[in-house]
Amino acid sequence: MHEIYEFDWSSIPGALPYLMHGMVISLEITASAVIFGIVWGTLLAMMRLSSISPLSWFAAGYVNLFRSIPLVMVLLWFFLIIPHLLETIFGFPRGTDLRFGSAIAGFALFEAAYYAEIIRAGIQSVPKGQISAANALGMTYGQGMWLVVLPQAFRNMVPLLLTQAIILFQDTSLVYVSALADFFGAAYKVGDRDGRLVEMLLFAGAVYFIICFAFSQLVRYYQKKLKVA
């Protein structure tokens, strides 16, 4: 007969400081990628809507490229390529730990493709008469877009942007390909060390669920508030 697995959660309390450090890394990657992704994604969205063909082609090619490649492959490329480029071009000492920076760069450039599509849809949801009214007031196209269209578009896009941020936070667990000790990586290492991998992964899954569920509820609340307004 098979032995019944006996759960032992005693490894968790002692590992909490290490797990918290891993959570900080996960949150730092998420915040950095969201900020850069929205900024670069906004520029990509504006380029894609531009009447200048080379800009539109570049943005479309960028978005289609990154949306066609698995995220884990992008992270692996950045983990292998960026350190080598920095060592070659800027003379970084060989063996410098660049896993954190490589992870942020990979996530940010990847997520920018998804943010670009969200932002493009948000810009297109604003009536075209708004930009015409801005031009009538003497604003340039750029001023009208920055001061009139984008504020309205972002107000409509906030729920989608936050939802994408939640997905990004979940995806930070993929940095295991670079052996970076994010929250998931830290939980895996502790579980493997103590022979309690099942317990640690269940605990990590519960933490991810609580955080993501709480933020998804906040997004729903904000969506309802927008509809009322």
Buried (B, 14 or more C-beta within 10 A) or exposed (E): EEEEEEEEEEBBEEBEEBBEEBBEBBBBBBBBBBEBBBEBBBBBBBBBBBEEEEBBEBBBEBBEEBEEEEBBEBBBBBBEEBBEEBBEEEEBEEEEEBBBBBBBBBBBBBBBBBBBBBBBBBBEEBEEEBBEEBBEEEBEBEEBBBEBBBEBBBEBBBBBBBBBBBEBBBBBBBBBBBEBBBBBBBBBBBBEEBEBBEBBBBBBEEBBEEBBEEBEEEBEEEBEEEEEE
